[in-house]
Amino acid sequence: MPKLESTASHESNTPVLRLAVPSPLRRLFDYLPPKQLSGEQIKELKIGVRVEVPFGSRKLVAILVSIETDSPVPAHKLRHATRIIDTIPVLSDSLMRLYRWATQYYQHPPGEVFQHMVPSLLRQGVEAKRELPQAWRLSETGAQLNEESLKRAPRQREVIDFLREHTLLLKQESSELGLSANAITTLNKQGHIELVSVEQSQPSLPSGAEAQLELNEEQAQALEQIQASASRYNCFLLDGVTGSGKTEVYLQAIAETLAAGKQALVLVPEISLTPQTIARFRRRFSCHFALLHSGLSDRERLQSWAQARDGIASIIIGTRSALFTPMAKPGIIILDEEHDGSFKQQDGFRYSARDMAVMRANYENIPVILGSATPALESLNNALNGRFTHLSLSKRAGPAAKAKLSLLDTSNQTLQEGFSPALLDAIAKHLNDGNQVMVFINRRGFSPTLQCNACGWVSECQHCDARMTLHKNPAHIRCHHCDSRSAIPRHCPECQKHELIPLGLGTERSEHLLTRLFPDTNILRIDRDSTRRKNSLDAMLDTVHQGEPCILIGTQMLAKGHHFPDVTLVAVLDADSGLFSADFRGQEHTAQLLMQVAGRAGRATKPGEVLIQTRHADHETLQTLTKSGYKDFALSVLQERRAANMPPFSHLALLRAEAPAYAAAERFLLIARELITQALDSSGQNAIQIMGPMPAPMERRANKYRAQLLLQSNERKPLQQLLAQLCPQLESLKEARQARWSIDIDPQDMI
């Protein structure tokens, strides 16, 4: 990793602290120890502690990466660190190894990588300590309340009844128990309950009540292999069709881990899946859980982090960034829906949580399970060539049978707001039978396009190369890329005529039609817009789980991990949107999404049916998926990728640049290409291909013009060596001050 350069160097008996300072520069910085530290105190410093340093006119929190005996910086230019914040490292030895690997592999500034690996309060210098949890308890007046006094306040009575039975209610668990926050606030103001700090105790939630399920032969074999690697590294690809009982394998593997006195880290792709995952785990295990996701406050996130670090929390559940949570006694890492694109950070530090989970398990010397019904082609290829252990679950667990998949050819049909007559008949039949129906369309809003029927004008975003999406509730048009919003125009701004019409389908439009056609049926729309309010998703899912006939309409939020035992029909409105993507991964992502959605049907005792509407019923992808399933599709695409020398049989790095003018972004990348060509010529290396510069598929986004340069290599090592040489050169370019640039290793999104 590059260090500061100088004509003279610092050489003395005083050690030098080499630090990762939050900065966009890809380098470490040298500082002298704080003046107040004695020689013995300096000797006791540990790698991975936080250090406060002066940086320009600011004070920043850095991480200690190494202690050196000299520095390339002249002694008189070295500044003293302000203070050592920690006595115990915030990054353990294994996490420091992961940090170094990530910094080098993803070619990202070391200070920014450190910032991603710790909670925000630690980045601000807050003490890394675990506070005693707070809990509600009855006050003297609360203990004397009678039933009559709470007769007209049933939600308050629920709180009082719970405290009479359990004595304490941990503050962070009130929402999980369904107890009203308003009722708790009112009781506290009235002096009937009080908040106290308590010693760490068992959770308030009823837990450990659910017994282990009996495993079928495939599940038992998978669990046996996982248990055989309980005390060493092994990466397992748990490749199981939807409903095959992957979660039960996770749970029993975790039970063995907890029995050995170790901790489990479970990663899920979406924050919306965290509550249902924790609910399932609580029914099985009587232990402490730590939750880590973006829905927590900074203080809550720090406390969950500290509970995991101190070994108080036995199970840690979270989204992508929870990967960096320290564990006192690491035992197993589980990554559910490993194929999901949410595990790849798409801006800033563009890491893959899946790949880093594998590396962390290796450094911790523990097993890691990657689970999916539709594995990423990279993971499947690793399993086929023996790098991962392939565990296959080919049939559904229990009495559930695989849902029947059928294509509905709509190429010559008149559709009613996107619904074919056959599909509407099927929906009516399933509802009349007392079942539930799921309608999937991966577009939110009412309509993706607002157009003038007279002159052809289309409502486009003023800041992006994208169209504005029409929303009806509340009424507005919005760009889903930069989130700019405007009122719906009353007339066409070009010809002034009042002939504006919505084109295309969105979840709101589907909801509008189905509400009209099925007025006596509960219609639930689940997308990013309808679930913005806190607990709104949980409320809708509770309604679904009551089992009454209803129609769920939603985006890919519905496709991931949900178990709806009464859904017997899944309808896919537009299967064609991803079949003709310019991205070479488009076919893979479309197939994964379709199979994940299809897996929501018939998951219990009721048989399931999946109807996929398409105008391209003869498309090879759809034919393979419906007749042979995802595995045959994946093997076929792997053969195509091998023939075309595309990932996973080659390796990509995408150099991106954006600027207020396209010429500035292009100029930066042209210079980068010249530097790359010179480096390859001087090394005699000809195994790396250069493509571009070229405009990004969406050239303008949020008023920035974007261009990209793609590098492709058959081997990782030459590509990494080239990028390590290139990055310092790019940082020194004057053109780098006129264009924002980044490197994306193993890009998942080429747009």
N, C-alpha and C positions, 0 to 999 in steps of 0.2 A: 504494500500500500504506500503511495507516495507520501513523502515527508516534506517539511519546509526545506527549501534550498538556501544555501548561503556560501559565501567564499570563506568564512571562518566558522569554527565550531566551538560549542561549549564543552569544555573538559574540566571537571573538577571532582571533588569528592562528594558533591551534593547530587543526589539522585535527581533524575528528570522524570516527571509524570507525563506519559504519553496518553492523551485524552481524545475521546470522540466528542466534539463540541457540536451542538445543533447548528448546522450550517449547510448550505447547498454545495460546499466544496468537498470534493472527493479526496479528503486527506485527514490525517490526524494532526493534533496540535501539541506542542511541547510547552510545559509549564514547570516552574520550580514549585516545590511543596510550599504550603502556607508558612509564613514566617514564624508563627507561634508553635509549630510542630517541632518536637525534639527529635534527635536522631533515632531514639528507640521507637518513638511513635511512627516515624517514617518507615522503619523496618517492619512494623506490624501492619502496614497498609495492605489491603487485599484487593486483588483484581476484581472489578465488577462493582466497586463502591461508587457513589456519586460524589462529584467534586464541583463546588461552585467556583467559577473563574470569571475574571474580567475579560470581556470580548468587545473590543472597541469601547464604546461608551456604556455598554450594558453589562449586566452580570447574568451569566447563563449557567445552567446545570449540565454538566458533562459526565461521562462515564470513564473510569480508569481502565484503559486497555492493557497497558504494560508500564513497568518501571525500568528506565534505562540509565546507563552510566554516563552517557554523553548525548549530545544533540547536534544536528547540523546547523542550528541557529546560534549566532554569537551569544556569549554569556550575558552581555549587557542588554541584549534585546529580549531575553527571556523574562516573562512576568511571573510573579508569584500567584498561585491559586489563592482564592479567598479563604476557603474552608473545606474540610472534609465533612460531608454530610452524614455518612453512614459508618458504622463499625462492622455491620454485616452486609455483604454484597447484595445488591438488589438483583443482580444476574448471577446465578450459580455457575459453577465451572462448565456444566453441560450447556447452559444457555449462552455462556460466553463463546463456547465453540460454535454453537448455532449462529450466534451473532457474527462471528468472523466469517463463517461460511457464506451467510446470506449477503454480507457486505461485498464479498468478492464475486460470488456467483451472479448476483443481480446488478453488479456494477453501480451501486447506489452510495451516496454520501454516508459515511459511517455514523455521523452525528444524527442524521435523520432516521437511520435504521434503529439506533438506540431509542429514539423517541417513540417509534412504533411498538417497541417491546415492553414498555412500562406504562402504567396508568398516568393520566394527565397530571394528577396532583403530584406524583413523583417527579415529573418533568419540571414542576414548579418549585421543587425543593422541600415539599411537605414531608414530615417524618414518616418513615415506612414502618408504622407500628399498627398492630391490631387493637382496636378498641373493643371494650366489652359491649356485647349486644344490648340493645334497649328493648324493653318489653313493657306492655301495659298490664297493670294489675288493679284490682278493686281498691278504692279508698275506703275509709271507715263509713262514709255516707253511702257509697256504692254498695257496700256489703249489706246495708240495711234496707235497700230498695225492695219494695214488694211488687208483685205482679200487677196490681191495680194501677200503680203509678206509671207503668210502662205499657199499659193496655193500648194506648193510641200511638205508640212508637215501637212497632214490631222489629225494626232494624236495630234499634238500641237494645231491645230485649235480647236479640240474638247475641250481641256482644257481651252483655251481662251474664247470660246463661253460659256462654263459652268460658268466661273467666271463673265462674263459680265451679265449673267442672275441671278446668285445667290450671287454674291459679294465675298462669302467665300467658300472655299472647305476644310472641315476638313481633316487633314492629313491622319488619319486612315481610311477614307472612300473612298479614291481614287480608291483602287482596287475593292471595292464593286460596284462602279459606272462604272467600266470597262475602266477607264481612264489610259493611259499608264504611268507607272512609269518613263520610259526613257524620254518620252516627258516632264514630269514635271521637271525632273532633267535638261534637256537641257534648258528649258525656264528659270529656276532659274539661271543657269550659265550665260545665256545671259542677265540677269537682267530684264526680262519681268514679272516675278512673284516673290513674296517674302513671307517668312514664318513669321507669327506673332502669338503672344499669344492672345487669345480672351476670353471674358467672356463666361460662359457656355450658349450656345444658342441651338436652335433647330437643329437637324441633317441636313446635306446637302442633304441627300438622300430623294427623293420623298417618302412620307409615308402616311399612313392613307387613301389611295385611294380605297382599296378593301372593299366592303360592307360585312356585315355579311350575311351568307347564311341562308336560311330558314331550320330549323331543322325538321327532321322527328320525329315521336312520340317517338321512343326509345331515340334519342338524347335529345329531350326536357325533357323527364323524368329524364335522367341522369343529365343534367344541373340543373334541379330544385332541385335535392337532394344535389348536390354540393353547390349550392347557399344557401341552408338551413343551411349549416355548415360553412358559410363564416367567422364567428368570433369565431370558436372553432375547436378543433382538431377532425378530422375524417380521416380515411384512406380509400380511394375508390380504388377498383380494377376495372378499366374501361376495360372490357373484350369484345373487339369488333373484328369481323372478318376483314381481310385486306380490306381496302376501305370503311369501315363502317362510316367514318367521325369522328374518335377520335380526330383528330387535330382541327376540327371545334368546338368540345366540349371544348378542351383546350382553344382555342382562345376566346370563349365567356365567359368562366369562368375567364380568365385573364382580359377581358374587365370589368367585374364586380369588380374585385380586384382593377384595376387601378381607376375606378370610385369612389371607396371608399378611394382613396389616399394611397393605399398600393402597395407593390412590389411583383413581381412574379419571382420565380426561376425555370428555366426549364433545366432539365438534359437530354442529348442525349448520346447514347452509343459510337458513333464514331466521331472523329474530322471531317471526311468527310461529316457528316450530318449537321455540324454546319452552313456552309454558306447557304445551302438551307433552313434551319430552320429560320435563321435570315432574309433571303429574304422574306419568307412567312409572318413572323411577321411584317416586315417593311411595307409590302403592307397593313397591317391591322391597325397598330398603329402608331400614331404620337407622339413618346416619345423617350427618350434616352435608349439605350441598352448598356449593358456591356457584353463583350465576354470573356470567360475564358477557354482556352484550351492550349495544349502543343505547338501549332503552333505560339503562341505569344512570343515576346521578354520578358525578365524579367521586363523591364520598362513598357511595355504595360500591362502586367498582373497586376502589382502593381496599375496602374492607373484605370484599370477596377475594381479591388478590392476596391479601395478608392471611386470610383463613386457609387458603390453599398452601401458601408458603410455609405456614406454621404447622401444617398437618391436621388442622381442626376439621377442614372440609375433606371428606373422603371421596366425594365425587364432584368434579368440576364440569359444568356444562356451559357451553357458549358458542358464539359464532367465530368467524375467521380469526380475529385477533386474540381470542382466548388461548390459541396455540402457545403464546408466550408466557402463560401463567406458570410461575414456579411451583414445584411440588416437593414437599419434604420427603415423601416416600413414593416416588413414581413407580407405577405398576403396569399400566396399559394405556394406550391412546386409541380412540375409536373415532373414525371420521365417517359419518353417515352421509349417504348420497354423494359419494366422493367425486362423481362426474360433474357436479353442479358448478356452473360458472361463478357463483358467488364466492367460491373459495379462492378465486384469483383477484387480487387487488388491482383495480383498473386505473388508478392514478397514483402519483407520488411514488412510494415504495411498492413497486409492482410485483409482489411476491405471490407464490402459489402456496396456500396453506396446506394443500395435499402434499406437495413435494417437501415442504419444510417439516410436516408432521413425520414423514418417513425419516428425514435426517435427524430430527430430535429423538425419535425412538432409537435410532442407531446410536446416538451419543449417550442416551440414558441406559442403553442395553436392555430395552423392554420391547415387547411385541406391539405392533400397530395393526389395526384392522381397518381396511378401506372397504366400505360396504356400498353396494349399488345393484339395482336391477338392470341398469343400463351403463355398464362401466365405460369410462373414458377409453378411447382407443389406445392411449399411452399406457394406461394401467393394464388393459387387457393384453397388450403386447408384452409388457413386463412379466405378466403371469405366464404367457405362452412360452417365453424364452427362459423361464426359471428364475428370474430375479425376484419375483413375488411368488408366494405359495397360493395356488389357485384353489379356492374352496367353492364348490358349486352347489346351489340349492335349486333344483330344476322344477320343483312342484310346490304348490301352495300348501301351507301347513293346515292341519285340522281338516274339517269337512269342506272347506272352500275349494271350488273348482275354478280353473282358468276361464276368464270371460271370453265370450265369442266376439271376434273382431270382424266387422263387415264394412265394405266401402259403399257409400251412396254416391253414384255418379250423377252429378248435377249439371253436366255440360249442356244438356238440352232441356233443362227444366226452368220453369218460372218460379223464383223463390219469393217467399214472403218475408221481407226484412232478413234475408239470409237463411231462412228455414225452408227446407223442402217439404212437400206434403207428406212424404213417407216419414220424415223425422218427426213432424208434429203429431202424426198418428201414433208413432212409437212412444212419444212422451206421454200422450193421453192414456195409452194402454198401461204403462208402468205406474202412473199416478192412480188410475182406477183400481189397480191391483194392490194399492196401499203402500207403494214403495216410493223411493226418492230418486230424483234425476239430477245429474250434473251436466251442465252445458259449459263447454270450454271454448273461449275465444281469447286469443292472446293480445287483445287491444282494449285498453280502458278508454273511457269517454263514450260519447254518443256516436260520433262518426269521425274517422281520421281525416276527412276532407270536407271543406265547405266551398261550394262552387256556384258560380252564376250560370244558370241554365240558358241565359240569353247570349252572353258574349264569351263564356268559357273561363272567366277570371277565377283564380283559385286563391284562397287565403293562405299566404305564406308568411313564415316567421321573418321579421326584419333583421334578425341577428344570426340566423342559421340557414343552411340549405335544407330546409325542412318545411313541411306544411303544418299549419296550426290545426290542432284537434278540437272538434266541437264538443263541449260539455253542456249538459242541460241542467244539472243540479249541483251547484248553482250555475246559472247560464253564463257562459263565457267561452272564448277560444284560447287555447294554451299550446305552447310548444313544449313537447315532452323531452326536449334535449337541453334547453336553457331555462325552461320554466317561465318564460315571459308570458304575460296574460293580457287580454284585451276584451272589451265588451263585444258582443256579437253585432256586426254591422247591420243596420236596418235596411240598407240597400247596397247594391253593387257599387264599389268606389270607382269602377271604370265606366260603366254605362248608365249608372244611376237607377237601374231597374230593380224591382222588388222580386227577383226570381232566384234568390239564393236557396240552394238545396243541399242537404247533407248527402255525401257519397261514402259508401263503405260502412262497415259494421264496427261497433264497439260494445262493450259490456252494458253501457247504459241503454243503448238502442235495443239490444236483445231483451233486457229487463222490461223495457217499455212494451214491447210486443207481447211477451209472455204474460205480463200482468193483465193485459187486455184479453188474451185468449184463455187464460186460466185464472179468472177473478177470485175463485174460492181457494186457491192454492197459495201457500206462503212462498214468496219469491225472495231469495237471499242473494244479493250481489256482493261478491268478495273480490275486491281489487285494492290497489294502493289508495284510491280515493275514498272508498267506503270504509276503510279500516284505519283512518288517520286518528280518530278519537281513541283515547286510552280504553282498553278492555272491549272495544267494539267487536274485534275479531272473536274474542273469547265468547261474547254473548251470542254471536251468530253460530259459532260451532256448538255451543250448548243447545241451541234450538235444533240443530241438525241431529245431535245425539239423542234427542228425545224420541226420535223415530217416526214422527208424524210425516205424512207425505209432504214434500216440498221440492222446489227446484232451486238448485245452486247454480249461479252463473258467475264465472270468474276467469281470471287470468292464470298464469303459471303458479300463483300463490296456492292454488288448489291442487297442483300436480305433485307437490313434495310432501311425502311422508304422512299424509292424513289417512286415518282409518275411519271410513263411513260404512258401517255394516249394513245399512238399509238402502244404500245407493245401488240400484240394479241396472241403471242405464247411464252410460256416459256418452254424450254427443259432442263431437268435435266439429265446429261450424266451418272453419277454414283451414284445412290441412295443407293448402298449397303455398301459403305465404313464405315458408322456408325452403321449399323444394328447389328454388332457382336462385339461391343466394350467390353473390360473387365471392363470398368467403369460402375457402376450401373446407372449412369445418361446418358449413351450413347444413349439409345432409346429415351429419352426425348429430348436431344439436336438434334438428327437427325430429329425427328418429327417437332420440332420448325423450324429448318432450311428449311426443305422441304416446310412447309406451308407458311413461310415467302417469300420464293422464288416464290411459286405458286401465292401468292398474288399480284405479279407485273403484272399479265396478266389481260387484260380486265377491266381496272380501270375507263374507260370513257364510251362512247356510243358504242364502238366496242366490240363485244363479245370476250371473251378470252378462250384460250385452254392451258392446261398444260399436257405435255407428260413426263412421268418419266420412264427412261430406267432402267431396273433391270434384274438380273439373278435369282432373288428370288421373282417372282411376287406373290407367295402364302404366303409370309411372313405376319404374323399377323399385324405388325405395318403398313405396306404399305396398306394392305387390309382395315384396320380400317380407316386410314387417307383418302383414296380415296372414300370410301363408306359412312362413317359417319362423318368425320371431326375431328378436333383436340380435341374438347371437350369430345367426347366419348372416344377417345384414352387416354386423360388425366385422366378421371374418372377410366378407366380400370387399368392404371398403378398405380394410387393411391391405388386401392384395392390390387394390388400386393405388393406395398410397405408396406401397413399395415400388410399384412400376413407375410411378411419377416422382419417386424420391422425395416425398413430402413427409412431415412428421407423422409418426414417431421414428421414421427411418432417416431423417435428417433433422437438423437443429436450426432454429430461426432466432434472429434478434432484430427488433424493429427500432430504428432510430427515428424518433418523431420530433418535429419542430413546428411551432406555431408563432404567428406574429400578426400585428394589425394589418400588414400587407403581405400578400402571398410571395412577392418577390424576395422579401427578407428571409422568410422561412426557406424558400428554395435556394437562395444564395448560401445560407448556412450549410445546407445539406450537400450542395455542390462542392464546397470546400471540404466537408467531411469525406465525400467520396474520393476526392483527390488525395487526401491524407491516407485513406484506406488503401487506395491503389499503390501509393508509394511504399507503404508498409509491406504490402504483399509482394511487390517487386523486389524489395531489398531482402526479404526473407526467403524468396523463391517459393513462396506458398501460393498454390493455385487451386486449392480445394475449397475456397470460399467464393461464393457468387454474390455479386452486388446487383440489386435491382432498384432503379430509381436514380434520383429523386422523382417522386410522382405525387400528385395531389392525393390526400386522404379520400376515401370513398365519400365521406361527408366533408367537403373541402372547408366550409365555413361553419363554425359553431361558436355561439356566444361572442360574435364579432371578431373572432380570431380565425385567420386562414391557416390551414394545417397541411403539412406535407410530410412525407415519410420515405425512408430509405430502408430497404429490406436486405438483410444479410442471411445467407444460407450456407450451411456447412455440413458435411457428412459426419464430422467428429466435433465433439464439444470443445476439446482442449485448444485447437487452433483458434476457434472463434473467441473463446475466453481470453486467450493471450492477445489477440488483436484488439479486443475491446479495452483490456487493461492498459494497453499502450495508447489507444485512441483517446480515452476520456480526459486525461490531463491536457492533451493537445487541444481538444474542443473547448475545455474550460478557459484556456488562455486566449482564444480567438476574440477579436473585437466584435465580430459578427454575433457571438454568443450573448452579447448585451442587447442585441436587437431582436433576438428570437429566443423564446423559451424552448428548451430541448430536454428530451428524456430518452432513456433506453429501456425497452421492454424485452426481457429475456423470455423465451417460450411464449410469445404473445398468443392469447386466446381470442382476442377481439381485434380484427384487422381494420375496423371502421374508425 
